[in-house]
Amino acid sequence: MLRELRIKNFAVIDEVALELGAGLNVLTGETGAGKTIVLNALGLICGGRVSAEIIRRGEEEASVEALFAALPPPLRNRLREAEYGGEDELVVKRIVNRSGKNRIYLNGSLCPLALLCESGGQLIHIYGQHEHQALLRAEAHLSLLDAYGGLEARAEEMKEKYRSLGLAWSGLAQARELLDRQRREEEMLRAQAHEISQAQLRSGEEEELKARKNILMHAEKLFQGCKEGEELLYEGEDALVGRLGRYALRLKDLANIDEGLSEAVELLNSSQAQLQEATAVLRRYTGKIQFDPGALEQLEDRLAEVNRLKRKYGGAVDDILKTKEKIEEELKALDRGEEEIPLLEGAFEEARRSAWQSAEALSAERKRTAKRFKREMEKEVEGLGMTSTAFDVRFLKEEKEGDEPPFSVGGKRITEQGMDRVEFYFSPNPGEEVKPLAKIASGGELSRLMLAIKSLVLNRGDIP
């Protein structure tokens, strides 16, 4: 309950102090007297936005101070937890200076704006002159019904469950999308892995192929050169091996005369043996030389295949083999992704079940509340001069299939508000059928209906 209000250097107000008693307090005055300024000052106490423009001309700062008594228990507990006292009274003061900075005090101690906003919502409810226009929006009717029934906590719980459901769906949808994309790539990856495997590439193979190709391309030249060597060393009439052998025999006879030539004889015999071995090597080599054009063609085809794979996958043969290993790892990751989907599906179904249970429980509470709200509204508006009127709360059904948001269970749509879509129906005259309030009520009727709703909400006792 607001007991005192002090305003200083606020807009056109120099300084004013109000003491409010229990029950109804009325502040009257002609247009421009400052009634709205007082309400704006109260808005600051509730945590409203502030600027230096509200400071009275010629002054450096403005202040608003309010004393509240009979604090609601939840607020007393919150203030006690925050170490701002937990007694039955609360002094709130807000000071604004020319720089735009402001200081907030609760019971004499500085406090953050967030706590002021949290506290203000439990201390004051400001009903503006245009607030009745909310009744023209059917989507606002559900929150008004929840406020009347004290269902805000359950409605907030429903929002949390729906947010959890949305996160579970988002995770599942992203995993499915990723898996679908990977599956589209899987065929290509498997084809690439198969292509590289079928090629049977070996490290160093390209260099080996190039060397063999070079030999086959010069086979005739190699053959002729080796044959010339055979002729020179062994097969010709004047072959080196024969000439060297004959000279070695002659030198041996000379060594019988002088043993000093024995070493030369041994060297000649060794050279003759080496030349004979060289001749044998040349013969074996020439015997292996291929003149098959088909063999060269096969080598060229193989090199062409290696070069094609290099162009496709980049790098050398070793790089292609590493690419194959990487592809195989990606394929294994695909298998792991498929295993994750059932887990995410289970989490989504659990979140949907939990949200649906909250929605069902909240809907049942709302329907019980709606019956009581209808009776009390019709009684309340009678006191506002609206006799013989009819008021009703209609629950509109919405069907929805599929898993995508907005979600559904059993064909019923579910949103962050739950499964209900509510609209107020109204008839101002006896005997007339009730119709959507937004379509039939006049401006004056809307104002009185909203006043009745606010009165019923305040009677819950949450706002002193």
C-alpha positions as CSV (number, residue, x, y, z in Angstrom):
1,M,0.0,0.0,0.0
2,L,1.3,3.4,-1.0
3,R,1.3,5.6,2.1
4,E,3.4,8.7,1.2
5,L,4.8,10.2,-2.0
6,R,7.3,13.0,-2.3
7,I,8.2,14.6,-5.6
8,K,10.9,17.3,-6.0
9,N,12.0,19.2,-9.1
10,F,10.0,16.9,-11.4
11,A,8.7,18.5,-14.6
12,V,6.8,21.6,-13.5
13,I,6.5,20.4,-9.9
14,D,8.8,22.3,-7.4
15,E,8.1,20.1,-4.4
16,V,5.0,18.2,-3.3
17,A,4.2,15.7,-0.6
18,L,1.2,13.4,-0.6
19,E,-0.1,11.4,2.3
20,L,-2.5,8.6,1.3
21,G,-4.9,6.9,3.6
22,A,-6.5,3.4,3.4
23,G,-9.2,2.8,0.8
24,L,-9.9,5.0,-2.2
25,N,-7.8,8.1,-2.7
26,V,-8.8,10.4,-5.6
27,L,-6.6,13.0,-7.1
28,T,-8.6,15.6,-9.1
29,G,-7.9,18.7,-11.0
30,E,-8.5,20.5,-14.3
31,T,-6.6,19.7,-17.4
32,G,-2.9,20.6,-17.1
33,A,-3.0,20.6,-13.3
34,G,-0.3,17.9,-13.1
35,K,-2.2,14.7,-12.5
36,T,-0.3,12.8,-15.2
37,I,3.0,14.1,-13.9
38,V,2.2,12.5,-10.5
39,L,1.5,9.2,-12.4
40,N,4.8,9.5,-14.3
41,A,6.6,10.0,-11.0
42,L,5.0,6.8,-9.8
43,G,6.2,5.1,-12.9
44,L,9.8,6.0,-12.0
45,I,9.3,4.3,-8.6
46,C,8.2,1.1,-10.5
47,G,11.4,1.2,-12.6
48,G,10.2,3.2,-15.6
49,R,12.6,4.8,-18.1
50,V,14.0,8.2,-17.2
51,S,15.8,11.0,-18.9
52,A,17.2,14.4,-17.9
53,E,14.3,16.1,-19.6
54,I,12.0,15.5,-16.6
55,I,14.2,17.7,-14.3
56,R,12.6,21.0,-13.5
57,R,14.1,23.9,-15.4
58,G,17.0,25.6,-13.5
59,E,17.5,22.6,-11.2
60,E,20.3,20.0,-11.3
61,E,18.4,16.9,-10.2
62,A,14.9,15.6,-9.6
63,S,13.8,13.0,-7.0
64,V,10.8,10.9,-6.3
65,E,10.4,9.1,-2.9
66,A,7.6,6.8,-1.8
67,L,6.8,4.9,1.4
68,F,5.0,1.6,1.1
69,A,3.4,-0.4,3.9
70,A,1.8,-3.8,4.2
71,L,4.2,-5.3,1.8
72,P,3.2,-8.6,0.1
73,P,5.0,-11.6,1.7
74,P,6.9,-12.6,-1.5
75,L,8.4,-9.1,-1.7
76,R,9.4,-9.1,1.9
77,N,11.2,-12.4,1.4
78,R,12.9,-11.1,-1.7
79,L,14.1,-7.9,0.0
80,R,15.3,-10.0,3.0
81,E,17.3,-12.2,0.6
82,A,18.8,-9.2,-1.1
83,E,19.7,-7.7,2.4
84,Y,17.4,-4.6,2.0
85,G,15.4,-5.4,5.1
86,G,12.3,-7.6,5.3
87,E,10.0,-5.5,7.5
88,D,6.5,-4.3,6.7
89,E,7.6,-1.0,5.3
90,L,9.7,0.0,2.3
91,V,11.1,3.4,1.3
92,V,11.9,3.8,-2.4
93,K,13.9,6.8,-3.6
94,R,15.0,7.6,-7.2
95,I,17.3,10.6,-8.1
96,V,18.0,11.7,-11.6
97,N,20.7,14.3,-12.5
98,R,21.4,16.4,-15.7
99,S,23.9,13.9,-17.0
100,G,21.1,11.3,-17.3
101,K,22.5,9.1,-14.6
102,N,20.2,8.1,-11.8
103,R,20.6,6.6,-8.3
104,I,18.1,4.2,-6.7
105,Y,17.7,3.5,-3.0
106,L,15.7,0.9,-1.2
107,N,15.5,1.6,2.6
108,G,18.4,3.9,2.3
109,S,20.8,1.5,0.4
110,L,21.7,1.8,-3.2
111,C,20.1,-0.9,-5.4
112,P,20.2,-2.0,-9.1
113,L,17.4,-1.0,-11.5
114,A,16.5,-4.7,-12.0
115,L,15.5,-5.1,-8.4
116,L,13.5,-1.9,-8.5
117,C,11.6,-3.2,-11.6
118,E,11.0,-6.5,-9.8
119,S,9.8,-4.8,-6.6
120,G,7.7,-2.1,-8.4
121,G,5.6,-4.7,-10.1
122,Q,4.5,-6.0,-6.7
123,L,3.9,-2.6,-5.2
124,I,1.9,-0.6,-7.8
125,H,-0.3,-1.3,-10.8
126,I,-0.9,1.6,-13.1
127,Y,-4.0,1.4,-15.2
128,G,-3.7,3.9,-18.1
129,Q,-6.5,5.5,-20.0
130,H,-5.9,3.5,-23.2
131,E,-5.4,0.2,-21.5
132,H,-9.0,-0.9,-22.3
133,Q,-7.9,-1.2,-26.0
134,A,-6.2,-4.5,-25.1
135,L,-9.6,-6.0,-25.0
136,L,-9.8,-5.4,-28.8
137,R,-7.0,-8.0,-29.2
138,A,-8.3,-11.5,-28.7
139,E,-4.7,-12.7,-28.0
140,A,-4.7,-10.5,-24.8
141,H,-7.7,-12.2,-23.3
142,L,-5.8,-15.3,-22.3
143,S,-3.3,-13.4,-20.2
144,L,-6.2,-11.5,-18.5
145,L,-7.8,-14.7,-17.6
146,D,-4.5,-16.1,-16.2
147,A,-4.1,-12.9,-14.2
148,Y,-7.6,-13.2,-12.7
149,G,-7.0,-16.9,-11.8
150,G,-3.5,-16.4,-10.4
151,L,-2.2,-18.7,-13.1
152,E,0.8,-16.6,-14.1
153,A,3.3,-19.0,-12.5
154,R,1.8,-21.9,-14.3
155,A,1.7,-20.0,-17.6
156,E,5.4,-19.1,-17.1
157,E,6.1,-22.8,-16.5
158,M,4.3,-23.6,-19.7
159,K,6.5,-21.1,-21.6
160,E,9.6,-22.7,-20.1
161,K,8.4,-26.2,-21.1
162,Y,7.6,-24.9,-24.6
163,R,11.0,-23.3,-24.9
164,S,12.6,-26.6,-23.9
165,L,10.4,-28.3,-26.5
166,G,11.6,-25.8,-29.1
167,L,15.2,-26.4,-28.2
168,A,14.8,-30.2,-28.4
169,W,13.1,-29.8,-31.7
170,S,15.8,-27.5,-33.0
171,G,18.5,-29.9,-32.0
172,L,16.7,-32.8,-33.6
173,A,15.9,-30.8,-36.8
174,Q,19.5,-29.7,-37.2
175,A,20.8,-33.2,-36.6
176,R,18.4,-34.6,-39.2
177,E,19.3,-31.8,-41.7
178,L,23.0,-32.6,-41.2
179,L,22.4,-36.3,-41.5
180,D,20.4,-35.7,-44.7
181,R,23.1,-33.6,-46.1
182,Q,25.7,-36.2,-45.2
183,R,23.6,-38.9,-46.7
184,R,23.5,-37.0,-49.9
185,E,27.2,-36.8,-49.7
186,E,27.6,-40.4,-48.6
187,E,27.1,-41.9,-52.1
188,M,29.7,-39.5,-53.5
189,L,32.1,-40.4,-50.6
190,R,31.7,-44.1,-51.0
191,A,32.1,-43.7,-54.8
192,Q,35.4,-41.8,-54.2
193,A,36.7,-44.3,-51.7
194,H,35.8,-47.2,-54.1
195,E,37.5,-45.4,-57.0
196,I,40.7,-44.9,-55.1
197,S,40.6,-48.4,-53.8
198,Q,40.1,-49.9,-57.2
199,A,43.1,-47.9,-58.6
200,Q,45.3,-49.8,-56.1
201,L,47.8,-47.0,-55.9
202,R,51.1,-47.5,-54.2
203,S,53.4,-45.0,-52.7
204,G,56.2,-44.2,-55.2
205,E,54.4,-45.9,-58.0
206,E,54.3,-42.8,-60.2
207,E,58.1,-42.5,-60.2
208,E,58.4,-46.2,-61.0
209,L,56.0,-45.9,-63.9
210,K,57.8,-43.0,-65.4
211,A,61.1,-44.8,-65.2
212,R,59.7,-47.9,-66.9
213,K,58.1,-45.8,-69.6
214,N,61.4,-44.1,-70.2
215,I,63.1,-47.5,-70.7
216,L,60.4,-48.8,-73.1
217,M,60.5,-45.6,-75.1
218,H,64.2,-46.1,-75.6
219,A,64.3,-49.9,-75.9
220,E,65.9,-49.9,-79.4
221,K,68.6,-47.5,-78.4
222,L,69.3,-49.5,-75.2
223,F,69.4,-52.8,-77.2
224,Q,71.8,-51.5,-79.8
225,G,74.1,-50.0,-77.2
226,C,74.3,-53.2,-75.2
227,K,74.9,-55.2,-78.4
228,E,77.7,-53.0,-79.3
229,G,79.2,-53.6,-75.9
230,E,79.0,-57.4,-76.4
231,E,80.7,-57.1,-79.8
232,L,83.4,-54.9,-78.4
233,L,84.1,-57.0,-75.3
234,Y,83.6,-60.6,-76.4
235,E,82.0,-61.5,-79.6
236,G,83.9,-59.6,-82.3
237,E,87.0,-60.9,-84.1
238,D,89.0,-58.3,-82.3
239,A,87.1,-58.5,-79.0
240,L,88.8,-57.0,-75.9
241,V,88.4,-60.2,-73.9
242,G,90.2,-62.3,-76.5
243,R,93.0,-59.8,-77.1
244,L,93.4,-59.3,-73.3
245,G,93.6,-63.1,-72.8
246,R,96.2,-63.6,-75.5
247,Y,98.3,-60.8,-74.1
248,A,98.0,-62.2,-70.5
249,L,99.4,-65.5,-71.7
250,R,102.4,-63.8,-73.4
251,L,103.0,-61.7,-70.2
252,K,102.9,-64.9,-68.1
253,D,105.8,-66.3,-70.2
254,L,107.7,-63.1,-69.5
255,A,106.9,-63.3,-65.8
256,N,108.7,-66.7,-65.8
257,I,111.8,-64.7,-66.8
258,D,111.1,-61.9,-64.3
259,E,108.7,-62.4,-61.4
260,G,108.3,-58.7,-61.2
261,L,105.7,-59.0,-63.9
262,S,103.5,-61.5,-61.9
263,E,101.4,-58.7,-60.4
264,A,100.6,-57.4,-63.9
265,V,99.6,-60.9,-65.0
266,E,97.2,-61.2,-62.0
267,L,95.6,-57.8,-62.8
268,L,95.1,-58.7,-66.4
269,N,93.5,-62.0,-65.5
270,S,91.2,-60.1,-63.0
271,S,90.3,-57.6,-65.7
272,Q,89.6,-60.3,-68.2
273,A,87.2,-61.9,-65.6
274,Q,85.5,-58.6,-65.0
275,L,85.1,-58.0,-68.7
276,Q,83.5,-61.4,-69.1
277,E,81.1,-60.6,-66.2
278,A,80.2,-57.3,-67.8
279,T,79.5,-59.1,-71.1
280,A,77.2,-61.6,-69.2
281,V,75.4,-58.6,-67.6
282,L,74.9,-57.0,-71.0
283,R,73.6,-60.3,-72.4
284,R,71.1,-60.7,-69.6
285,Y,69.9,-57.1,-70.0
286,T,69.4,-57.3,-73.7
287,G,67.4,-60.5,-73.1
288,K,65.0,-58.6,-70.9
289,I,64.5,-55.7,-73.2
290,Q,60.8,-55.5,-74.5
291,F,59.9,-54.3,-77.9
292,D,56.1,-54.8,-77.2
293,P,54.2,-51.6,-78.1
294,G,51.3,-53.0,-76.0
295,A,53.4,-52.9,-72.8
296,L,54.2,-49.2,-73.5
297,E,50.5,-48.5,-74.1
298,Q,49.6,-50.2,-70.7
299,L,52.2,-48.0,-68.9
300,E,50.9,-44.9,-70.5
301,D,47.3,-45.8,-69.6
302,R,48.3,-46.4,-66.0
303,L,50.1,-43.1,-65.8
304,A,47.1,-41.4,-67.4
305,E,44.9,-42.9,-64.6
306,V,47.3,-41.7,-61.9
307,N,47.3,-38.2,-63.4
308,R,43.5,-38.2,-63.6
309,L,43.2,-39.1,-59.9
310,K,45.8,-36.4,-59.1
311,R,43.8,-33.8,-60.9
312,K,40.6,-34.9,-59.2
313,Y,41.9,-35.3,-55.6
314,G,45.0,-33.0,-55.8
315,G,48.6,-33.6,-54.8
316,A,50.7,-36.6,-55.4
317,V,49.9,-40.3,-55.0
318,D,50.6,-40.2,-51.3
319,D,48.1,-37.3,-51.0
320,I,45.4,-39.3,-52.7
321,L,46.0,-42.2,-50.3
322,K,45.6,-39.7,-47.4
323,T,42.4,-38.5,-49.0
324,K,41.1,-42.0,-49.0
325,E,41.8,-42.3,-45.3
326,K,40.0,-39.0,-44.6
327,I,36.9,-40.2,-46.6
328,E,36.8,-43.4,-44.6
329,E,36.8,-41.4,-41.4
330,E,33.9,-39.2,-42.7
331,L,32.0,-42.4,-43.5
332,K,32.5,-43.6,-39.9
333,A,31.3,-40.2,-38.6
334,L,28.1,-40.7,-40.7
335,D,27.4,-44.0,-38.9
336,R,27.9,-42.2,-35.5
337,G,25.4,-39.4,-36.6
338,E,22.8,-42.0,-37.4
339,E,23.2,-43.4,-33.9
340,E,22.6,-39.9,-32.4
341,I,19.2,-39.4,-34.1
342,P,17.3,-41.9,-31.9
343,L,18.7,-40.2,-28.7
344,L,17.6,-36.8,-29.9
345,E,14.2,-38.1,-31.0
346,G,13.7,-39.6,-27.5
347,A,14.6,-36.2,-25.9
348,F,12.2,-34.4,-28.2
349,E,9.3,-36.8,-27.3
350,E,10.1,-36.5,-23.6
351,A,10.0,-32.7,-23.9
352,R,6.8,-32.8,-25.9
353,R,5.2,-35.2,-23.3
354,S,6.2,-32.8,-20.5
355,A,4.9,-29.7,-22.3
356,W,1.7,-31.5,-23.1
357,Q,1.1,-32.5,-19.5
358,S,1.7,-28.9,-18.4
359,A,-0.7,-27.7,-21.2
360,E,-3.4,-30.1,-20.1
361,A,-3.1,-29.2,-16.4
362,L,-3.1,-25.4,-17.3
363,S,-6.1,-25.8,-19.6
364,A,-8.1,-27.6,-16.9
365,E,-7.3,-24.8,-14.5
366,R,-8.2,-22.2,-17.0
367,K,-11.6,-23.8,-17.7
368,R,-12.4,-23.9,-14.0
369,T,-11.3,-20.3,-13.7
370,A,-13.3,-19.2,-16.7
371,K,-16.6,-20.4,-15.1
372,R,-15.9,-18.4,-12.0
373,F,-14.6,-15.4,-14.0
374,K,-17.8,-15.3,-16.1
375,R,-20.0,-15.2,-12.9
376,E,-18.0,-12.6,-11.2
377,M,-17.6,-10.4,-14.3
378,E,-21.4,-10.3,-14.8
379,K,-21.8,-9.4,-11.2
380,E,-19.0,-6.8,-11.3
381,V,-20.3,-4.9,-14.3
382,E,-23.7,-4.5,-12.8
383,G,-22.1,-2.2,-10.2
384,L,-20.8,-0.2,-13.2
385,G,-24.3,0.5,-14.6
386,M,-24.2,-2.4,-17.1
387,T,-27.3,-4.4,-16.1
388,S,-28.7,-7.3,-18.0
389,T,-25.4,-7.9,-19.8
390,A,-24.0,-11.3,-20.6
391,F,-20.3,-12.2,-20.5
392,D,-18.7,-15.4,-21.6
393,V,-15.2,-17.0,-22.0
394,R,-15.0,-19.2,-25.1
395,F,-12.2,-21.7,-25.7
396,L,-11.5,-22.0,-29.4
397,K,-10.2,-25.3,-30.8
398,E,-7.2,-25.4,-33.1
399,E,-6.2,-28.6,-34.7
400,K,-2.6,-29.3,-35.9
401,E,-0.8,-32.3,-37.2
402,G,2.9,-33.0,-37.6
403,D,6.0,-32.4,-35.5
404,E,7.1,-29.0,-36.8
405,P,6.4,-25.9,-34.7
406,P,3.8,-24.9,-33.7
407,F,3.8,-28.4,-32.1
408,S,0.8,-30.7,-31.7
409,V,-0.1,-33.8,-29.7
410,G,-3.0,-36.0,-30.6
411,G,-4.0,-33.5,-33.3
412,K,-4.2,-30.6,-30.9
413,R,-2.1,-27.5,-31.3
414,I,0.2,-26.4,-28.5
415,T,2.1,-23.1,-28.2
416,E,4.0,-21.3,-25.4
417,Q,0.6,-20.3,-24.0
418,G,-0.5,-24.0,-23.9
419,M,-3.3,-25.6,-25.9
420,D,-5.9,-22.9,-25.3
421,R,-7.0,-20.0,-27.4
422,V,-9.4,-17.9,-25.5
423,E,-11.7,-15.0,-26.6
424,F,-14.2,-13.0,-24.5
425,Y,-17.8,-12.9,-25.7
426,F,-20.2,-10.2,-24.7
427,S,-23.8,-9.1,-25.1
428,P,-24.9,-5.6,-23.8
429,N,-28.6,-6.2,-24.2
430,P,-30.9,-8.8,-22.7
431,G,-31.9,-11.5,-25.1
432,E,-29.1,-10.9,-27.5
433,E,-26.7,-13.6,-28.4
434,V,-23.2,-13.1,-27.1
435,K,-20.6,-12.2,-29.8
436,P,-16.9,-11.5,-29.8
437,L,-16.3,-8.6,-27.4
438,A,-13.8,-6.9,-29.8
439,K,-16.5,-6.7,-32.5
440,I,-19.6,-5.6,-30.5
441,A,-18.5,-3.6,-27.4
442,S,-18.4,0.2,-27.6
443,G,-15.6,2.3,-26.3
444,G,-17.4,3.1,-23.0
445,E,-18.3,-0.5,-22.5
446,L,-14.7,-1.6,-23.1
447,S,-13.5,0.9,-20.5
448,R,-16.0,-0.4,-17.9
449,L,-15.3,-4.0,-18.8
450,M,-11.5,-3.5,-18.3
451,L,-12.2,-1.7,-15.0
452,A,-14.2,-4.7,-13.9
453,I,-11.4,-7.1,-14.9
454,K,-8.7,-5.0,-13.1
455,S,-10.9,-4.8,-10.0
456,L,-11.3,-8.6,-10.0
457,V,-7.6,-9.1,-10.5
458,L,-6.7,-6.7,-7.7
459,N,-9.1,-8.4,-5.3
460,R,-6.8,-11.4,-5.5
461,G,-4.6,-9.5,-3.0
462,D,-1.4,-9.7,-4.9
463,I,-1.2,-5.9,-5.3
464,P,-1.7,-3.9,-2.0
